[in-house]
Each structure stands twice: as C-alpha cells, then as structure tokens.
C-alpha cells in the first residue's frame, strides 16, 4: 500500500450560524448574534480544499450533518418556552470542524495493522454532543473497508473526548511507525477543559497502540483560560516538527522531553511569548494551521489571512522563513466565516494516513467533484442567516433541501 496523509475537510453546512454556543471559544462568543453567510462560508472551505489539491496533496471531505436535528428537538422537548440556545444547538453546523470528528491512529502504529478511528463524544458542549452517531455513519461508509480500517464507538460520556484537535503524531514519514501524543486539560478554570486524560488513554487502548509510543501531556491552564479550548489552537505537529507556542503546555520543558524520549528526532519550532503573545496567537489562529509536507518534501504552513493582518504574527513568520528552518512556506487562506465562529484551517480538517485507493471514492475530492459541490452550494445554500431565522419553517425547508441536493449529486443519499 502507498500510505499518504489525506486531509478530510468538513463542507460547511447550510445552517451555518453564529449562536455563540461554545463557552471558552472567544471568537464564537464574540460573534454570537451576528448575521452569518453560509454560502460564502462553504465556498471558502471548498477553495481551501482546492488549494491543497493544487499543491499535489490528497484531499477528502465530509458532509454536513442533518440539520435541524429533529431528534434532539424531540428528546429535549424544545419548544417556544425552551432556552434559545437549546434551539440553536439543534441547528448547529459545528460538524464542519472535522478536527473534532474523531481521533485517528494510522495502520503503522496499531497492533492489528489497520487504521483505527474513534469518533469524539464531544460531551462538554450540547450542540456538539449530538454529532458523533451521524459522524460515525459517515466514517463507516468512507472507511468501510474492514481489511484496512477499524471504526469504534465514541468513548463513554463520563470522560470528554474532543478528537484529533488534542492529538498529534510524530514520525519520519507519514507511512512509517509514529509516536502519538495526547494532550488533555484539567478542570477548575473559568472555561471547561474539554479533553479528559482518561478519554485519551481509552482511545489509545482502543486503537491498540504501543504504550511506549504514546505520550500524554497536560495543556497549559493559562492557554485554556486565554481561549485555547483545544490544543490545536496553540500547537500543531507534522512528521518530525512540533510548531508550538511557548505557553502551550503546563510543563513546557517536560512536554518536550517526554516527546523526545519517545521520538528522538523531534524538532521543536517554538514561538516565544516575547515575539507573539498568547492572546495574539489565539486571536490570529497562528497555530490552528495546516502543517503539511508537500510533494517536494518541503513543509508548508497554511494559516488564516488573519495571521498576515497581525504585525507581530507576520513578522514572526517572515523571521521563521528567513531562518531556513524546517517550515519553508507560509500560505494564507481566507476562511473568515469559519474564523468568526472559532475555527481556522486546522479545525476544518481531519488527517487520515491511508492509501486513497482504500477509501470510498465518493469521499475523495477531485476537480470535477469540487465543481459539482460548488454548484450545489451556489444554488441552494442560504446567502445569509439572521439569528432570528433559527427555528422558522422556511429556513428549515431551505436547509434540508440544500443538504439533500448535495447528497444526491455525490450519490450519498443513504445518509439522508
């Protein structure tokens, strides 16, 4: 098999709105109540995927989940007297951030030589806790080849699991054996720590990982309180490189030492607080970036355009490139609609190391399929959604029909 890293991006759903549901996500909270633009958001996401294909990278996608979620509305008896946020949860398009869809352990790391995926239970936030079963339905189809993939149920909701957003992997090459790093938080701060240590350890056991090749690290509570609700807001890894903020981990040097003990080839690219403050790193989402290995072997960092707009962040990027370190390109992309709801380029993708030939081809993107997706979005996605529209019959009809049109054009009507 030819194992490569495939980025599976979430197509932004037609119910994309700003309800400010995510406590601890400063961008989401600050834009709560704003008018959203689902069509623009979805087209921005497809453009980002096209960019990766143009760079010669394998690209997949996941579909929006069914919204409004009438099952949730029924189970919580949501009516006109219910809190507005409960209604908004049933309309949430947060599955677009597929970094939270699952945790993935590639075949070279696992005891049975298959790629293992565990959907995240996302129990900390009501609008996300509803996702995992529908997410698993997609994973079961996309990775249905049981010779090469194993799909688990989510970890029991006693322990919160937020998926790949708190998981990193180090390796000499994507197809070689790796070391998997799980980052967790501790409760007690003003914002919830969403990843529980025991959830991370359960996933590692489910995936049949070698304990000597697993590292468990505590996220810095200061970073969580500053708005780094997931580790991927303050650090990102690719192959031998850890790109991280100085204040990402509770025990900075201890974290580096623990990773290096399991993976001696580790290269740390650390951004000091004196160059880019923690607050500015979170505001710009410098670390919520896609750190990619291009076909040339060079590494590129795909960042939101907000990084280019920040004097301190862009100055650091230019200095990093001039230093001739392992990251050789910084590529800004426009995902402003996602950013306003608290998700950057890294939030929008789930990395799966696999042979593309073993993935259901309906979930793999090519230029023709991208054209079809864009055409459906342009024709059926709402141009804008005012928070007052949430819950109306007219918007529900539009959102349901838009998603059904996308399923039909992709021959995935079984997910309706």
C-alpha positions in Angstrom: 0.0 0.0 0.0 1.0 3.6 -0.6 0.2 5.4 2.6 -0.2 9.2 2.4 -1.8 11.8 4.6 -5.3 12.7 3.4 -7.0 15.8 4.7 -10.7 15.4 5.1 -12.3 18.8 5.3 -15.9 19.4 6.5 -18.2 21.0 4.0 -19.7 24.0 5.8 -23.4 23.2 6.2 -26.3 25.3 5.0 -27.4 26.1 8.6 -24.0 27.8 9.5 -24.9 30.5 12.0 -23.5 32.5 14.9 -25.2 31.5 18.0 -22.2 31.8 20.4 -22.7 28.3 21.8 -19.1 27.5 22.6 -18.0 28.5 26.1 -14.3 29.2 26.1 -14.2 29.9 22.4 -13.6 33.6 22.4 -14.3 34.1 18.6 -17.5 32.2 18.8 -18.7 34.1 21.8 -17.8 37.5 20.5 -19.7 36.9 17.2 -22.8 35.4 18.9 -25.9 37.1 17.4 -24.2 38.2 14.2 -25.6 37.5 10.7 -23.8 34.6 9.1 -23.2 33.8 5.5 -23.4 30.1 4.9 -22.9 30.2 1.1 -19.7 32.2 1.4 -18.5 30.0 4.3 -19.0 26.8 2.3 -17.3 28.3 -0.8 -14.3 29.5 1.3 -14.0 25.9 2.5 -14.0 24.4 -0.9 -11.5 26.9 -2.1 -9.1 25.9 0.7 -9.5 22.2 -0.4 -8.8 23.2 -4.0 -5.7 24.9 -2.9 -4.4 21.7 -1.3 -5.2 19.7 -4.4 -3.3 22.2 -6.5 -0.3 21.6 -4.3 -0.5 17.9 -5.2 -2.0 16.7 -1.9 -4.7 14.1 -1.4 -7.9 15.7 -0.3 -11.2 14.3 1.0 -14.3 15.7 2.6 -17.1 15.0 5.0 -20.7 16.1 4.6 -22.8 18.4 6.8 -24.9 16.5 9.3 -28.7 16.6 9.1 -30.0 19.9 10.5 -32.2 20.9 12.1 -31.8 17.9 14.4 -35.5 17.0 15.0 -34.4 14.1 17.2 -32.7 16.5 19.6 -35.7 18.8 19.5 -37.9 15.9 20.4 -35.6 14.4 23.1 -35.1 17.8 24.9 -38.8 18.9 24.4 -37.6 22.1 22.7 -40.5 24.4 22.2 -41.1 28.2 22.3 -40.5 28.2 26.1 -37.1 26.5 25.9 -33.9 28.5 26.2 -33.0 29.9 22.8 -29.5 28.2 23.0 -31.2 24.8 23.0 -33.0 25.5 19.8 -29.8 26.9 18.3 -27.9 23.7 19.2 -30.3 21.7 17.1 -29.4 23.9 14.1 -25.6 24.0 14.7 -23.3 23.4 11.7 -20.3 22.8 14.0 -19.6 19.4 12.4 -17.8 21.5 9.8 -14.8 21.4 12.1 -13.7 17.8 11.4 -10.6 18.1 13.6 -13.2 17.1 16.3 -14.8 14.4 14.3 -12.5 11.6 15.5 -9.1 10.5 16.7 -7.1 8.6 14.0 -4.3 6.2 14.5 -2.7 5.1 11.2 -2.0 1.4 10.4 1.8 1.5 11.2 1.0 2.5 14.8 -1.6 -0.1 15.7 -1.4 -3.7 16.9 -3.6 -5.2 14.1 -2.1 -3.1 11.3 -5.3 -1.3 10.5 -6.1 2.4 10.7 -8.3 3.0 13.7 -10.8 5.8 14.1 -12.8 6.7 17.2 -15.5 9.4 16.9 -15.2 12.1 19.5 -18.1 12.1 22.1 -17.9 16.0 22.4 -19.9 15.8 25.6 -18.7 19.2 27.0 -21.0 21.2 24.7 -24.6 20.2 24.0 -24.5 21.5 20.4 -21.6 19.1 19.7 -22.5 16.1 21.8 -25.3 15.3 19.3 -22.8 14.8 16.5 -21.0 11.5 17.0 -23.5 9.0 15.8 -24.1 10.8 12.5 -20.3 11.3 12.2 -19.8 7.6 12.7 -22.3 6.8 10.0 -20.1 8.7 7.5 -16.9 7.1 8.8 -18.5 3.7 8.4 -19.1 4.4 4.7 -15.9 6.4 3.9 -13.7 3.9 5.7 -15.9 0.8 5.2 -13.0 -1.5 4.0 -12.6 -3.5 7.2 -9.3 -5.0 5.9 -7.8 -1.6 6.3 -9.9 0.3 8.8 -11.5 -0.2 12.2 -14.2 2.2 13.4 -15.1 2.4 17.1 -18.0 3.9 19.0 -17.3 7.0 21.0 -15.7 6.8 24.5 -18.4 6.7 27.2 -19.5 10.2 28.0 -18.2 10.1 31.6 -15.0 11.4 30.0 -15.0 14.2 27.5 -13.2 13.5 24.2 -12.7 16.2 21.5 -10.9 14.1 18.9 -7.9 15.0 16.8 -7.8 18.6 17.9 -6.0 17.3 21.0 -3.9 14.7 19.3 -0.5 14.9 17.5 1.6 12.4 15.7 5.3 12.4 15.1 7.0 10.2 12.5 9.9 10.1 10.0 7.3 9.9 7.2 3.5 9.5 7.2 3.7 5.9 6.2 6.2 4.9 8.9 5.6 4.0 12.5 4.9 7.0 14.7 4.6 8.3 18.2 1.2 9.6 19.2 0.8 12.5 21.6 -2.4 13.1 23.5 -3.0 16.5 25.1 -5.5 16.8 27.9 -6.8 19.5 30.2 -7.7 19.7 33.9 -11.0 21.1 35.2 -11.2 24.0 37.5 -10.6 27.1 35.4 -13.1 29.7 34.2 -13.5 27.8 30.9 -14.1 24.0 30.7 -11.1 21.8 29.8 -12.7 19.7 27.1 -10.3 16.8 26.7 -10.1 14.4 29.6 -7.0 12.4 30.3 -8.9 9.2 30.7 -10.6 9.7 27.4 -7.3 10.0 25.7 -6.0 6.9 27.4 -9.1 4.9 26.4 -8.6 5.9 22.8 -5.0 4.8 22.9 -6.1 1.4 24.3 -8.9 1.0 21.8 -6.5 1.6 18.9 -4.0 -1.0 20.1 -1.2 1.5 20.5 2.2 0.5 22.0 2.3 2.3 25.4 6.0 3.1 24.7 4.9 5.1 21.6 2.2 7.1 23.4 2.8 10.4 25.3 0.2 12.1 27.5 0.7 15.8 28.1 -1.3 18.4 30.1 -2.3 21.5 28.3 -1.4 24.8 30.0 -4.4 26.0 32.1 -3.4 29.6 31.2 -3.8 28.7 27.5 -7.3 27.3 28.1 -8.3 30.4 30.1 -7.0 32.6 27.3 -9.3 30.9 24.8 -7.3 27.9 23.6 -10.2 25.5 24.0 -8.3 22.8 22.1 -4.6 22.1 21.9 -4.6 22.8 18.1 -5.2 26.5 18.9 -1.6 26.7 20.4 0.4 23.9 18.7 0.4 21.7 15.6 2.7 18.8 14.6 3.8 17.2 11.3 6.3 14.4 10.9 9.4 15.5 12.9 8.2 19.0 13.6 6.3 20.5 16.6 5.3 24.1 15.9 4.1 25.5 19.2 3.6 28.5 21.4 5.9 28.8 24.4 2.9 28.7 26.7 1.1 25.7 25.1 1.8 23.1 27.8 1.6 23.0 31.6 5.2 21.8 31.8 6.9 23.2 28.7 10.3 21.5 29.0 8.8 18.4 30.5 6.5 18.1 27.4 9.4 18.5 25.0 11.5 16.0 26.9 8.7 13.4 27.1 8.1 13.6 23.3 11.8 13.5 22.5 12.2 10.4 24.8 9.7 8.5 22.6 10.7 10.2 19.4 14.4 11.4 19.4 14.2 13.0 16.0 11.9 15.7 17.3 12.4 19.3 16.0 10.7 22.0 18.1 9.8 25.3 16.4 8.8 27.4 19.4 7.2 30.9 19.2 8.1 32.8 22.3 5.7 35.0 24.2 8.0 37.9 23.6 7.5 37.6 19.8 3.8 36.7 19.7 1.7 36.9 22.8 -0.6 34.1 23.8 -3.6 36.3 23.2 -2.4 37.3 19.8 -1.6 33.7 18.8 -5.2 32.8 19.8 -6.8 35.8 18.1 -4.9 35.2 14.8 -5.0 31.4 15.0 -1.4 31.1 14.0 -1.2 27.5 15.3 -4.7 26.5 14.1 -2.9 25.9 10.8 -2.3 23.0 8.5 1.3 22.0 8.7 1.8 20.0 5.5 4.5 18.1 3.7 4.4 19.0 0.1 5.3 16.5 -2.7 8.7 18.3 -2.9 9.4 17.3 0.7 9.2 20.9 1.9 6.8 21.8 4.7 4.2 24.5 4.3 2.1 26.2 7.0 -1.4 27.0 5.7 -2.6 29.9 8.0 -5.8 32.1 8.1 -5.4 35.5 6.5 -5.7 37.0 10.0 -2.1 36.0 10.5 -1.0 38.2 7.7 -3.0 41.0 9.2 -1.3 40.8 12.5 2.0 42.7 12.6 3.6 40.5 15.3 2.5 37.2 13.8 3.5 38.1 10.3 6.9 39.4 11.5 7.5 36.1 13.2 6.5 34.2 10.1 9.0 36.2 8.0 11.7 35.7 10.6 11.0 31.9 10.7 11.2 31.6 6.9 14.5 33.6 6.8 16.0 31.3 9.4 16.0 28.4 7.0 14.2 26.1 9.4 12.0 23.1 8.6 8.9 25.2 7.6 9.7 26.7 4.2 6.4 28.3 3.2 3.6 30.2 4.9 0.4 30.3 2.9 -2.6 32.5 4.0 -6.1 31.3 3.1 -9.4 33.1 3.5 -11.7 31.2 5.9 -13.1 34.3 7.6 -16.6 32.8 8.0 -15.2 29.8 9.9 -12.8 32.0 11.9 -15.7 34.2 13.1 -17.3 31.1 14.7 -14.0 30.0 16.2 -12.4 27.6 13.7 -9.4 28.0 11.5 -7.7 25.9 8.8 -6.8 23.1 11.2 -10.3 22.9 12.7 -11.7 22.3 9.3 -9.8 19.1 8.6 -9.2 15.6 9.9 -5.9 14.0 8.9 -6.1 10.3 7.9 -3.0 8.4 6.9 -4.2 5.8 4.4 -3.9 4.5 0.9 -6.5 6.7 -1.0 -7.5 3.6 -3.0 -8.9 2.0 0.2 -11.2 5.0 0.9 -14.7 5.1 -0.6 -14.1 7.3 -3.7 -17.3 9.3 -3.0 -15.5 11.0 -0.2 -12.4 11.9 -2.2 -12.2 15.2 -3.9 -11.2 15.9 -7.5 -11.7 19.0 -9.7 -15.0 17.7 -11.2 -16.5 16.9 -7.8 -15.4 20.2 -6.5 -17.2 21.9 -9.4 -20.4 19.9 -8.6 -20.2 20.8 -4.9 -19.7 24.5 -5.6 -22.6 24.5 -8.0 -25.0 23.0 -5.4 -23.7 25.4 -2.7 -24.2 28.4 -5.1 -27.7 27.3 -6.0 -29.1 26.1 -2.7 -27.2 27.3 0.4 -28.7 30.4 2.1 -26.9 33.6 1.4 -27.3 34.7 5.0 -28.9 33.7 8.3 -30.0 36.1 10.9 -30.3 34.5 14.4 -34.0 35.4 14.4 -34.4 33.0 11.4 -33.4 30.0 13.5 -36.4 27.8 14.2 -38.5 29.0 11.3 -40.2 26.6 8.9 -38.9 28.5 5.9 -35.3 28.2 6.9 -35.7 24.5 7.9 -37.1 23.8 4.4 -34.2 25.6 2.7 -31.5 23.9 4.9 -33.0 20.4 4.5 -33.4 20.7 0.7 -29.9 22.1 0.3 -28.3 19.2 2.1 -30.4 16.7 0.2 -29.3 18.2 -3.1 -25.6 17.8 -2.1 -26.2 14.2 -1.1 -27.8 13.5 -4.4 -25.1 15.0 -6.5 -22.5 13.0 -4.6 -24.5 9.7 -4.7 -24.7 9.6 -0.9 -28.5 9.6 -0.5 -28.1 6.8 2.1 -27.0 9.5 4.6 -30.3 11.4 4.2 
